[in-house]
Amino acid sequence: MSAENGKNYGKIIVLNGPSSAGKTTLSRNLQKIWDRPLYYLSYDSVDWYMAPFGVTGRDYGGMDTVRDFLAVMYESAAAICRSGRDVVIDNCLFDCEDICALSAEIMKDCPVTMVRVKLPLEELERREIARGDRTPGKARWQEEHITPKEDSAYDVIVDTSDDSMECAEKIRNFFE
């Protein structure tokens, strides 16, 4: 744990990659091998389970809804971290400097590790179709518009065409 302002904080791990890249499976595998409880947050969990009844971001009912959902997710992650617990965020940031700035402001006093989750485009599109619950083309669009684009902006980069447990171990090993 890191000390910030005299407090023991947990860790925030942000998995940033397009839909169908394997972030949820990677998060679950991280939870299995983490040396202590690892909490999980995702845009989908906010959209499907935390949002007020009748409000959804699934149809991207406007960027205000998306920003609100993301703010709830980042505020939740920061609260978990500030309580001394670790959390993994399953997310896709795309063309959103204002969203990136929002997340940075909310989590500014928390230790954040950025992980880029990559997958070759052909496999990404194959997984998207196989899932059956995603709009075709969404993963390609997100991959093309992901922010930040530069690999240098990430602490860890994983390719989920490799074994997901090996990717989880690579992330865990980053902290050792």
C-alpha positions in Angstrom: 0.0 0.0 0.0 1.1 3.5 -0.6 0.9 6.3 2.0 -0.7 9.5 0.9 -1.5 12.3 3.3 -0.7 9.9 6.2 -3.3 7.3 5.0 -2.8 3.8 3.6 -4.3 3.6 0.2 -5.0 0.6 -2.0 -4.2 0.3 -5.7 -6.3 1.2 -8.7 -5.7 -0.9 -11.9 -7.3 0.6 -15.0 -7.7 -2.0 -17.8 -8.2 0.1 -21.0 -9.2 -1.7 -24.1 -12.0 -2.1 -26.6 -15.2 -4.1 -26.1 -14.5 -7.8 -26.5 -10.8 -7.6 -25.8 -11.1 -9.8 -22.8 -11.0 -7.2 -20.0 -13.7 -8.9 -17.9 -12.0 -12.3 -18.1 -8.7 -10.6 -17.3 -10.2 -8.9 -14.3 -11.7 -12.1 -13.0 -8.3 -13.9 -13.4 -6.6 -11.0 -11.5 -9.1 -11.5 -8.7 -8.1 -15.2 -8.5 -4.4 -14.5 -8.2 -4.3 -11.2 -6.3 -2.7 -11.5 -2.8 -5.7 -9.8 -1.1 -9.3 -9.0 -2.1 -9.5 -7.1 -5.4 -12.7 -5.3 -6.1 -14.1 -5.0 -9.7 -15.8 -2.1 -11.4 -16.8 -1.6 -15.0 -18.9 0.8 -17.1 -21.3 -2.1 -17.6 -21.7 -2.7 -13.9 -22.7 1.0 -13.5 -24.9 0.9 -16.5 -26.6 -2.4 -15.6 -26.7 -2.5 -11.8 -26.0 0.9 -10.3 -27.8 3.4 -12.5 -31.1 4.9 -11.5 -34.1 2.8 -12.7 -34.9 3.5 -16.3 -31.6 5.4 -17.0 -29.1 3.6 -19.4 -25.9 4.5 -21.1 -26.1 1.4 -23.3 -27.6 3.4 -26.1 -25.3 6.3 -25.2 -28.2 8.5 -24.3 -25.9 11.5 -24.6 -22.4 12.2 -23.4 -23.8 13.7 -20.2 -25.1 10.2 -19.3 -21.8 8.6 -20.2 -19.8 11.3 -18.2 -22.2 10.8 -15.2 -21.7 7.0 -15.3 -18.0 7.3 -15.6 -17.8 9.8 -12.7 -19.8 7.3 -10.5 -17.3 4.5 -11.5 -14.2 6.6 -10.8 -15.6 8.0 -7.6 -16.4 4.5 -6.4 -12.9 3.3 -7.4 -11.3 6.2 -5.5 -13.4 5.5 -2.4 -12.4 1.8 -2.5 -8.7 2.8 -2.9 -8.9 5.4 -0.1 -10.3 2.8 2.2 -7.1 0.8 1.7 -8.5 -1.7 -0.7 -7.4 -2.6 -4.3 -9.8 -2.3 -7.3 -9.6 -3.1 -10.9 -11.5 -1.0 -13.5 -12.7 -2.6 -16.7 -13.0 0.3 -19.1 -12.6 1.7 -22.6 -11.4 5.3 -22.8 -11.9 6.7 -26.3 -11.4 10.2 -27.8 -12.2 11.6 -24.5 -9.7 14.1 -23.2 -12.4 15.6 -20.9 -13.2 12.1 -19.6 -9.5 11.3 -19.0 -9.2 14.7 -17.2 -12.3 13.9 -15.1 -10.9 10.5 -14.1 -7.5 12.0 -13.3 -9.0 14.7 -11.1 -11.2 12.2 -9.2 -8.4 9.8 -8.6 -5.5 12.3 -8.3 -4.5 11.2 -4.8 -4.7 7.5 -5.6 -2.0 5.2 -7.0 -3.3 4.3 -10.5 -1.7 1.7 -12.8 -2.7 2.0 -16.4 -2.9 -1.3 -18.4 -3.5 -1.4 -22.1 -5.4 -4.5 -23.2 -4.7 -5.3 -26.8 -5.9 -7.9 -29.2 -5.4 -8.2 -33.0 -8.3 -6.6 -34.9 -9.3 -9.9 -36.6 -9.6 -11.7 -33.3 -11.4 -8.7 -31.7 -14.0 -8.7 -34.4 -14.4 -12.5 -34.2 -15.0 -12.3 -30.4 -17.4 -9.5 -30.8 -19.6 -11.5 -33.3 -19.3 -14.7 -31.1 -20.6 -12.8 -28.0 -23.8 -11.9 -29.8 -24.6 -9.1 -27.4 -22.5 -6.3 -29.0 -23.2 -4.0 -31.9 -21.0 -5.2 -34.8 -18.3 -2.7 -35.5 -18.2 -1.2 -31.9 -14.9 -3.0 -31.0 -13.2 -1.8 -34.2 -14.4 1.8 -33.6 -13.2 1.7 -30.0 -9.8 0.3 -31.0 -9.4 3.0 -33.6 -10.4 5.8 -31.1 -8.9 4.5 -27.9 -7.2 7.2 -25.7 -4.4 7.3 -24.9 -3.0 5.7 -28.1 0.7 5.8 -27.2 2.0 2.6 -25.6 4.3 4.9 -23.5 1.2 6.1 -21.6 0.7 2.7 -20.0 2.5 1.0 -17.2 1.7 -2.5 -18.5 0.6 -3.8 -21.9 -1.0 -7.2 -22.4 -2.2 -9.0 -25.5 -5.2 -11.1 -24.6 -4.6 -13.4 -27.6 -2.1 -14.9 -25.1 -3.5 -16.9 -22.2 -5.6 -14.6 -19.9 -4.1 -16.0 -16.8 -0.6 -15.3 -18.1 -1.8 -11.7 -18.8 -3.1 -11.4 -15.2 0.3 -12.7 -13.9 2.1 -10.1 -16.0 0.0 -7.4 -14.3 0.5 -8.9 -10.8 4.3 -9.2 -11.5 4.4 -5.4 -12.3 3.8 -4.8 -8.6 6.6 -7.1 -7.4 
